[in-house]
Each structure stands twice: as structure tokens, then as C-alpha cells.
Amino acid sequence: MRLNLVLLLLLLGLSVISLRFGEAPLSLSEVVGGLLGTGSETHQLIVQQIRLPRVLLAWLIGLSLGASGAALQGLLRNPLAEPGLLGISSSAGLGAVLALYFGVTAFSLWALPAVAMLFALLATLLLYALTQAGANNLTLILAGVALSSLAGALTSLALNLAPNPADVQDIVLWLLGSISDRSFEEVRLCLPFVLAGLALLLLCAPALDVLALGEAEASSLGIDLARLRGLIIAGSALSVGATVAVSGAIGFVGLVVPHLLRPFVAYRPGRLLLSSALGGAVLVLAADIALRLIGTPRELMLGVVTALVGAPFFLGLVLRSRRDML
Amino acid sequence: MSLLTVSGLEVRLAGKIRVRDLSFAVGEGEFFGLIGPNGAGKSTLVRAIAQLLPYRGQIRLDDQDLSRLPAQARARQLAYLSQGDAVQWPISVQDLVALGRHPYRGSWWRGGGGARADDLAAIDDALRATDIEHLRQRKATELSGGERARARLARVLAVQAPLILADEPVAALDPRHQIQVMTLLREHCRRGGSLILVLHDLTLASRFCDRLLMLQCGEPVALGTPGEVLTGENLRRVYGIRAVTGTHDLQDYVLPWDCEPGESDSSP
């Protein structure tokens, strides 16, 4: 409980910092004025229309990735599970690209997240079927890599065949994962699905604790495994699919955060869920602030930053789990 | 009086019949052993009783049809210890044992999340019975084989279910820990609990079990006291072995000795 409070305070503090920094740095009172609508019109515009959506999206993406990462690791009983690594994010990305490519978005604004979520769902179901067929950790990760590659290849194919080069550049940049230049429209588009997905995932907390004993013993203690799998698959697909649809794929958050926080929740998979969600939001927000503060000639993409930090971390984790197995 | 009655049980796995036409009853306070060669269907039978596998026939506990009992009610009546080591995360021994109290957990909207006094008492009792109170704060993944077996058993005891199903809980243990765990399980039966235990060690089976059910290829071969079941004829027919028998401290024991000539590989 104290950990969650600390994470929440950290999240609020970072949110204020994120609202302050940008092309025109604002003071704390200017931010508050902009938020409450008592400040100057420019400040209101900057804070409410430009920076607030960005902060909220960082929250939603981090919450989704952190919670799904922790839930998938608990369900698959595998510390290397993560939406990005397992190809769930890239499948959602493929869905989004296909929706854009075939102009499905013309029918309804909701078509984009819907197709992304559908693809995320299919990827999660496929991976789950694999684990049921008795796949070990290595097979699962390899299947995830294969799934990511396939989704990536199909995405490239779509781009390759795209008639308009300008569209291609837009889509490629979008795929790298970013939350700059987003508006409240994007927040509204993913908010309901993220909240629904998070609710489903958090419902699983007690069952995930018991699942530490293995599926047979958990089932003998009254855990409904089919319901648990359904909740986690649907929850991850909803929340990750919806955020990928508005921000592109942002990797490794779901891997790094549960791993870092696990010792603080006594390694209990159920207690990890909420903390990991909050920790994910802290990490995404911090990364988004960092890439603005670094001040590269062209702003770095959020997905690039998380991958730069996350990939070496993943490598270290693999080496360590290899050593543990030997 | 019998606590558990199994009648006309048939279990299929992947299209093959693994247990067929099986009927038996286990009484209150009875230490009931399941023996038989590899692939005889012992684990399958235990998992079917634990409602982890679909089956035909009827399994009644305390005169209630187990398959119709709601999951939570069933989980309070019957505790299952699986074969092998299954704890995934380095949770503390105390947290591990506390998972045995899950069936008593109220719904969170009724404020049932926290541990109540009887939960804490059950956890303490289980830790004391298995003699691992000093390991409370240790990580479950960092225990030695014997410690881990006792911690997992403590988790099962914490359920305080009248029936315990244990699949080879002593297989990986050294003799001292084997005897320790068997004694502990017998204590559970002395206090009125029933136990169905899968085991390979015929010597332990003859020493500790009240009754034995011997299975071969999913069918019952013999059912009765160790003296009635572990006869030279049954051991030859089912295992293809010869055994030495003897008596110590007024207790009969069986010691597998050598293979039956010409039947060295008769088990399926």
C-alpha cells in the first residue's frame, strides 16, 4: 500500500513537471492557472490542449503496459512475458496500420482502436494456445519473436504497397511510438478501453497469487482457470490494443516495470498488478519528460527511448534466467 | 463411516481410457495409499477426485456429489498436493502457506481481503506441524528439497480440509524427511482427517497406510490392508518383482528385493 502511495505521488509530481516543460516553459502558478482556466488564454491553450493530453496518454499507456505485463507474467508464470516481446503490441500495430491502409477509419473513428484490439486479442489467444500445448519459456518467447516478425513483415508489406510516400512516412513515424502532438480526441478514443481492460486485469489479483502454486493446485483451491485466462487475455488486448492504436507500439515497459517492483511487493503476482500499473505510468511519463529535456535536434520518439533502455535490460534478464536454469 | 465414495469411475485422457470401472471408499481418519507401476493411473485417479479431470461415474464426499459442489465449497473439503515442485515466484514461506486459506476468502466487496484470526491460526498450526516456523520469512524458491516439500505440505494442511490428496509427496526426499512427512500425514489422520496418497515406496506403504489400492493399467488389482495387498503373488503379477517381508516392532514391512526371473520388463 505504501509503495502504491509513493508511486502515485511520483506520478503526480512528474505530471506537473511534464505540464511545465516544453517549447515554452511555464511556472507552477502558470500551469495551475492554465489548468483551472484562471490564467492567460495562451497558458490555458498550452496546458489544456497540448500538454495535458500528452500527460494523460502517458498515464494510460503506462497503466496498460505495466498492468498487462504483470498479469501476463503471472498467468504464463514466466518473468519474460510482456505485450511488446510477445508480439501483442506489434499485432495491434499491424491491425491499426491495416485499418488506416484500407481506410476503415472513414466509417468510424472507433474502427482504428477496434481493429487494433482485435489483432491484439488474436495474438494473445495464439500465444495462450501455445502455452497450453505445453510450450516452455523458450518456445513462448520464440513464438513471440516470430509473431512480432510476422506482424512487422505484414506491416512492411502494407507500407511497401502504399501508393502515397507521404502516408508511408507518417505511418512509419507513428509506428515508432510517440505521444507528442496528440489531442483529447486520442485520449477519449482509448480511455474507455484502457479503463475497462485495467478493471478486468485488477480483478485477477487474488487468483494470480494462488496461481504461483501451478494450475492444478490453484484449481483445487477454487480458482476458475478458464475465467482467469479470459479476463487477462481480454484485459490485455483491450488496454494494449487501444493504446497502441493512438500511440504506436511502446516496448519493454511491461517487462521492466514488473521486474523492478516485484521485490517491493514480496514477489506476490497479485499485489504486483496495481503497483506495476502505476509504475508503468511513472516510467512512460519519465521517459517522455526525459526525451524532451535531452533536447536532440529532432524530438526522439518515445518508443525509441523505451527500447533503448529496455532491450539491454531484457538481455540482462535473459542471461540471468539462463544462469538460474543451469 | 466413509468420507469419500468412488463408484463406477472411468477417466479418459486424450481418447485413451486411463482408469476404468473403479469403485472404492475411504473412511474418516483413514490413511489410504494408491500404489501401482508407472502409468497405472494413480495420478490420474487423484486428479479426477480433485475434480481436475473430467470423468464418468460418481465421486461423493460426505454424501455430496463432488462434481456439483461449488468450487469454493469443494476447495474447503478437499486439499490437493500435486507431484513435483511448482512454486513459481520467490514468495515467502508464510505467504505460500497462506495461499491455502484462499477458499475461505470473502469477496472483496464484502471486505474479505485481509487475513482473519482463524486464517492466521491455521497458518501457524500448519507451520508448526511441519516444523518450519523458523523458515517463515525465507523465499520458497530458495529452500532445500526437504524444506520445500514441508512448506508445500504446510500449504495443504492450512486448508484444514477433511480430505487430503497427495501425489507422491515423499518421492524426492531423503529417508529422514520421508519418514518425517509420512509421520506428519499420519498425524493428520489421527486427528480424524482422511488422506489419499500416491506412492511408489512399497516399504513406506506397508508401514504407514491403513489400506492400499493397487492399480494396474487403470484397473484395480487389489484393495485391502497392506498385508492383503502386498502379497508375493500381487507383487510378482503387477510389478514383476520379489520382495522380502518381515516384522519389526509388531509391524509388518515389505522390502522389494529382486526382479522376477523372465519378467524383468513386464510392466507396460
Interface residues (C-beta under 8 A of the other chain):
Chain A: R77 P206 D209 V210 L211 A212 L213 G214 A216 E217 S219 S220 L221 G222 I223 D224 R262 A266 Y267 R268 P269
Chain B: R47 A50 Q51 L52 A71 Q72 R74 A75 L78 A79 Y80 L81 S82 A86 V87 Q88 W89 P90 I91 S92 D95 L96 L99 G100 H102 P103 R105 W108 G113 K139 R155 V159 L165
